C-alpha cells in the first residue's frame, strides 16, 4: 500500500512545518538562523515525491531515520558546545545558603 498525494503531504509536510517552527523560534530567541534547522524542513519537503513511489511503511521508516539522524547530530553538536571540559567539577560555594528566618512555624515559633 502506498500513500496518496494528500497523505504524503500531510505526513511529511506536517513534520516539515513542525521543524520550521523550531527554526522560527530559534531566530526569535537568538536573532540568527540555524543552518541545521533550515535544512530539516527542506529535506522533509523534498521527501514528499519519494513517499508517493515507495510503500507507506518504507516512507514512514525513511521519515523516522531522517528525524532520528537529525536529532542525534543536533544532540552531539549542542552537547559538545555546552560542556567542553566534562572532567572538571563545577565550583561550589563554601557556605550554604542562610536559612530563611522570616517564615513562622505552624505553632507561632
C-alpha positions as MATLAB code, in Angstrom:
seq = 'XXXXXXXXXXXXXXXXXXXXXXXXXXXXXXXXXXXXXXXXXXXXXXXXXXXXXXXXXXXXXXXXXXXXXXXXXXXXXXXXXXXXXXXXXXXXXXXXXXXXXXXXXXXXX';
ca = [
       0.000    0.000    0.000;
       1.324    3.402   -0.979;
       0.485    6.857    0.292;
      -1.759    9.049   -1.776;
      -0.549   12.548   -2.553;
      -2.600   14.132    0.235;
      -1.427   11.606    2.834;
       2.245   12.026    1.942;
       1.906   15.803    2.016;
       0.219   15.690    5.418;
       2.757   13.329    6.969;
       5.973   14.820    5.642;
       4.675   18.360    5.249;
       3.376   18.336    8.813;
       6.765   17.226   10.116;
       8.451   19.876    7.963;
       6.121   22.510    9.420;
       6.945   21.265   12.934;
      10.683   21.702   12.327;
      10.123   25.044   10.573;
       8.507   26.363   13.763;
      11.689   25.410   15.632;
      13.654   27.354   13.033;
      11.427   30.377   13.602;
      11.678   30.055   17.386;
      15.487   29.838   17.158;
      15.540   33.012   15.085;
      13.250   34.819   17.540;
      15.280   33.732   20.589;
      18.818   34.206   19.274;
      18.354   36.653   16.393;
      20.056   34.424   13.820;
      19.177   31.478   11.641;
      20.442   27.996   12.352;
      21.640   26.120    9.285;
      20.632   22.715   10.585;
      17.180   23.968   11.483;
      16.754   25.343    7.965;
      17.881   22.105    6.321;
      15.453   19.786    8.095;
      12.164   21.254    6.735;
      13.727   21.413    3.267;
      14.770   17.752    3.364;
      11.368   16.623    4.631;
       9.578   18.611    1.931;
      11.865   17.098   -0.712;
      10.945   13.592    0.501;
       7.240   14.051   -0.380;
       7.649   12.869   -4.022;
       9.666    9.876   -2.827;
       6.901    8.912   -0.402;
       4.497    8.590   -3.329;
       6.592    5.883   -5.009;
       7.562    3.647   -2.086;
       5.333    1.568    0.192;
       3.834    3.526    3.079;
       5.797    1.589    5.714;
       9.022    2.426    3.879;
       8.047    6.117    3.743;
       7.381    6.203    7.486;
      10.665    4.349    8.104;
      12.562    6.880    5.985;
      10.927    9.703    7.927;
      11.923    8.065   11.210;
      15.534    7.559   10.116;
      15.862   11.145    8.851;
      14.389   12.677   12.014;
      16.428   10.456   14.346;
      19.653   11.183   12.446;
      18.957   14.904   12.684;
      18.248   14.738   16.415;
      21.349   12.646   17.146;
      23.524   15.052   15.138;
      21.957   18.044   16.863;
      22.470   16.490   20.302;
      26.120   15.730   19.528;
      26.674   19.275   18.252;
      24.997   21.026   21.191;
      26.474   18.821   23.908;
      29.979   19.385   22.528;
      29.434   23.162   22.718;
      27.753   23.137   26.123;
      30.350   21.209   28.116;
      33.879   21.462   26.667;
      35.527   20.091   29.863;
      33.288   17.481   31.491;
      36.076   16.213   33.811;
      36.360   19.417   35.850;
      33.937   19.775   38.768;
      31.786   22.857   38.875;
      32.679   25.416   41.560;
      30.583   25.141   44.720;
      30.094   27.829   47.340;
      31.826   27.224   50.671;
      28.929   28.402   52.785;
      25.432   27.002   52.470;
      22.632   29.461   51.888;
      21.387   31.047   55.128;
      18.090   29.735   56.457;
      15.041   31.863   55.808;
      14.106   33.246   59.265;
      11.186   35.282   58.038;
       8.881   32.279   57.962;
       6.997   31.451   61.114;
       6.357   27.833   62.027;
       2.868   26.365   62.485;
       2.906   26.935   66.254;
       3.942   30.546   66.013;
       7.592   29.931   66.859;
];
